[in-house]
Amino acid sequence: MEEVEQKYTHSSVAQLVTQGPQIKDKFGRAFNYLRIAVNEKCNLRCIYCMPEKGIFFEPQNKLLTRKEIIRIVKVVAKLGVNKIRFTGGEPLLRKDLVELVSGSAETPGIDSLNLTTNGVLLANVVESLKDAGLTGVNVSIDTLEKEKYTEITRRDYIDQACKGLEAAKKIGIPSIKVNVVALRGFNDHELSNFVRLTKDYPLTVRFIELMPFDAQQIWKTGKFFRAENIKAELIKLFPEIKTASGSATEFTIFNVPGYKGKVAVIPSYTRDLCGACNRIRLTATGQIRNCLYAKNNFSVRDTIRSGGSDKDIAGLFLQAMWQKPIDGWIAQEAANNHPESMTQIGG
């Protein structure tokens, strides 16, 4: 903390905001990507995320308002952030999401606006979101089988989720991705079916390692499917598969020759991607998380509500990210391996 305070005095922060450099940590990583959880609540109860009865949700007055979120976006844009992703909970449960997208789209410097959703409510609002400036949507669907979907989400909404994905394709959202949490013995037999979603449409299917953010610790029950094993299975199923290019998060990415889309494998738990991390997380209650596995919250909400200036907000982001651990293992150790729900962190 002392080192950070010496590096970022109030006057130096003012100069940085004026010059607009990227936010960096002590290991030389730069951060141009802010993920904002706009709520904690969700209309699903996925077994790896939340207990069936749900969790304690913070009251509405503890969550960031639209005005506060837009102000934060404007501040970080001056610090070099050009990509915003709205997450939750389920962000489509937030009534002013379209206004949040349009307000962010109007911010100078922001050129990528994205949404991560379970897709259940997407069909009815995707056109409005695109018109507001949305450039990308990630739809989380872990199985294409109706009974298994109900088993994993504890809700019978697979038809609505698939309808949402199709609506995003029809309306022409520029970037569409399908997020699949890979579970051994549950959906591992569906890899080829998911890959075939990329045959006739240029979307990306992303197989994501199970992460330890659930009350029941599902990830310890033998369902963990390591990224290297997912990759090996894909090569076995599609021997002709070729390597391709993708985002920093998409650590391994493939294309099946003749298919329009791509397939990615994301080592979220084994954390091979930490060295290329470019993201900042902001929880629905306005806490900066400098790592998915960290617990060192820095409250932007409290800074704003106590009368803090834009320079104070900028300084908090600079301070928080300067203290980022070298990887998720160190962050998790410092957090004492305290399990949380992903819906509280922001996906």
HUCORVEN-V816679 format. One record per residue. N is the residue number from 1. PHI is phi as a letter, one per 20 degrees, with the letter a starting at -180 (999 if undefined). OMEGA is omega in whole degrees, -180 to 180 (NA if undefined). NEAR is the number of other C-alpha atoms within 12 Angstrom. Layout:
{{N/PHI/OMEGA/NEAR} {N/PHI/OMEGA/NEAR}}
//
This chain:
{{1/999/-179/16} {2/f/179/11} {3/f/180/13} {4/f/-178/24} {5/f/177/19} {6/f/-177/14} {7/f/-176/21} {8/d/172/30} {9/f/-178/21} {10/g/-178/23} {11/f/-180/17} {12/f/176/23} {13/f/179/32} {14/g/180/24} {15/f/-180/18} {16/f/180/28} {17/f/179/31} {18/f/-177/20} {19/f/177/15} {20/m/177/26} {21/e/174/25} {22/f/175/31} {23/f/-177/42} {24/c/173/32} {25/d/-176/30} {26/f/179/19} {27/d/175/20} {28/n/177/19} {29/f/179/26} {30/d/-172/28} {31/c/-178/37} {32/d/-170/35} {33/c/180/37} {34/d/176/45} {35/d/-175/42} {36/d/172/50} {37/f/-176/46} {38/e/174/48} {39/a/177/42} {40/d/-173/41} {41/f/180/33} {42/b/177/39} {43/e/172/31} {44/d/177/37} {45/c/-176/31} {46/g/-171/38} {47/f/-180/34} {48/e/-175/37} {49/d/-175/39} {50/c/171/35} {51/f/-177/26} {52/g/-179/22} {53/e/-180/16} {54/n/-179/26} {55/c/175/21} {56/f/177/14} {57/d/178/23} {58/f/178/19} {59/f/-175/13} {60/g/-177/15} {61/f/176/16} {62/e/-178/22} {63/e/178/32} {64/f/175/34} {65/e/177/29} {66/g/-180/29} {67/f/180/19} {68/f/180/31} {69/f/-180/39} {70/f/177/31} {71/f/179/28} {72/f/179/43} {73/g/-180/45} {74/f/180/32} {75/f/-176/41} {76/f/176/46} {77/f/177/37} {78/f/178/32} {79/e/175/39} {80/o/176/34} {81/f/180/39} {82/c/-180/35} {83/c/179/35} {84/c/172/47} {85/c/175/41} {86/e/-179/46} {87/c/176/42} {88/b/20/39} {89/k/174/39} {90/d/-174/38} {91/f/-179/41} {92/f/173/38} {93/f/179/27} {94/e/-172/31} {95/f/-176/17} {96/d/-177/24} {97/f/179/39} {98/g/179/32} {99/f/176/25} {100/f/178/40} {101/f/-178/42} {102/f/179/28} {103/f/178/28} {104/f/-180/42} {105/f/180/31} {106/e/-178/22} {107/e/177/28} {108/g/178/22} {109/o/179/25} {110/e/-177/33} {111/c/179/26} {112/c/-178/33} {113/c/-170/42} {114/c/-178/42} {115/c/170/47} {116/d/-172/38} {117/b/173/46} {118/e/173/44} {119/n/-174/40} {120/g/-177/35} {121/d/-169/31} {122/f/-171/38} {123/g/-175/28} {124/f/-174/22} {125/c/-173/29} {126/f/179/38} {127/f/178/22} {128/f/179/23} {129/f/178/35} {130/f/179/34} {131/f/180/19} {132/f/177/25} {133/p/179/31} {134/f/-178/41} {135/d/-179/34} {136/b/177/35} {137/c/173/42} {138/d/-180/38} {139/d/-178/45} {140/e/177/38} {141/c/-172/42} {142/e/178/43} {143/b/178/37} {144/d/-180/31} {145/d/-172/23} {146/g/-177/22} {147/f/180/19} {148/f/177/25} {149/f/179/30} {150/f/179/23} {151/f/-175/24} {152/e/-178/33} {153/e/-175/33} {154/m/179/25} {155/b/-178/24} {156/e/-174/22} {157/c/-175/30} {158/f/-179/31} {159/f/179/25} {160/f/-180/24} {161/f/179/35} {162/f/176/31} {163/f/178/24} {164/f/178/34} {165/f/180/40} {166/f/179/28} {167/f/178/28} {168/f/177/39} {169/f/-177/31} {170/f/-177/17} {171/f/175/26} {172/n/171/23} {173/g/-172/34} {174/g/-179/23} {175/c/179/31} {176/c/179/38} {177/c/176/42} {178/d/179/45} {179/e/-179/35} {180/c/173/37} {181/f/-175/43} {182/e/-178/44} {183/c/180/34} {184/f/178/28} {185/m/179/15} {186/c/180/25} {187/c/-178/31} {188/f/178/33} {189/f/-178/22} {190/e/-177/28} {191/g/-177/39} {192/f/179/25} {193/f/178/22} {194/f/179/34} {195/g/-178/42} {196/f/173/29} {197/f/-178/31} {198/e/-174/30} {199/f/-172/22} {200/d/-179/17} {201/b/-175/27} {202/f/174/26} {203/e/178/36} {204/d/171/41} {205/e/-175/43} {206/c/176/44} {207/e/-171/47} {208/d/176/41} {209/f/174/37} {210/f/-179/37} {211/d/-173/37} {212/e/-180/31} {213/c/176/34} {214/b/-176/29} {215/f/-176/27} {216/e/179/19} {217/l/179/24} {218/g/-175/26} {219/f/180/26} {220/e/-172/18} {221/e/180/16} {222/n/180/15} {223/e/-179/23} {224/f/-178/31} {225/c/-174/37} {226/f/-177/30} {227/g/-179/35} {228/f/178/26} {229/f/176/24} {230/f/-180/36} {231/g/-179/33} {232/f/180/19} {233/f/178/25} {234/f/179/35} {235/f/178/24} {236/f/-179/14} {237/f/-177/21} {238/c/-176/23} {239/g/-177/16} {240/e/-175/15} {241/f/-178/25} {242/d/175/22} {243/f/-179/23} {244/b/180/21} {245/d/179/18} {246/b/-179/24} {247/f/180/24} {248/f/-180/23} {249/f/-176/26} {250/e/-170/33} {251/g/176/32} {252/c/-178/32} {253/c/-175/33} {254/c/170/34} {255/b/174/34} {256/e/-179/31} {257/g/-179/21} {258/n/177/16} {259/e/-177/23} {260/f/-176/21} {261/d/-177/33} {262/c/178/39} {263/c/-179/47} {264/c/174/44} {265/c/-173/48} {266/d/-178/38} {267/e/-175/33} {268/f/-180/36} {269/e/179/29} {270/f/167/24} {271/m/177/32} {272/f/-175/25} {273/e/-174/25} {274/g/-177/31} {275/f/-180/23} {276/d/-176/21} {277/f/179/35} {278/c/-171/33} {279/d/174/39} {280/d/178/43} {281/d/176/44} {282/c/-178/46} {283/f/-179/41} {284/f/178/43} {285/e/174/37} {286/n/177/39} {287/e/176/38} {288/f/172/41} {289/d/-179/41} {290/e/175/45} {291/b/179/44} {292/g/-175/42} {293/e/-176/38} {294/e/176/35} {295/c/-176/32} {296/e/-177/28} {297/f/174/30} {298/c/-169/33} {299/e/173/34} {300/f/179/43} {301/g/-179/33} {302/f/178/24} {303/f/-180/25} {304/f/-173/28} {305/f/174/21} {306/e/176/12} {307/n/-178/14} {308/f/179/20} {309/e/174/23} {310/f/178/30} {311/f/177/34} {312/f/178/33} {313/f/179/39} {314/g/-180/45} {315/f/179/37} {316/f/177/41} {317/f/179/49} {318/f/-180/44} {319/f/-178/37} {320/f/-176/36} {321/f/174/41} {322/f/-179/33} {323/e/-179/36} {324/g/177/45} {325/f/-177/31} {326/f/176/29} {327/b/-177/29} {328/f/178/31} {329/f/178/24} {330/f/179/21} {331/f/-179/25} {332/f/178/28} {333/f/179/18} {334/f/179/19} {335/e/180/21} {336/m/176/15} {337/l/-177/20} {338/f/-178/18} {339/f/176/28} {340/c/173/30} {341/e/180/36} {342/f/-179/36} {343/f/177/41} {344/e/-177/40} {345/e/-172/41} {346/o/-170/41} {347/g/NA/43}}
//
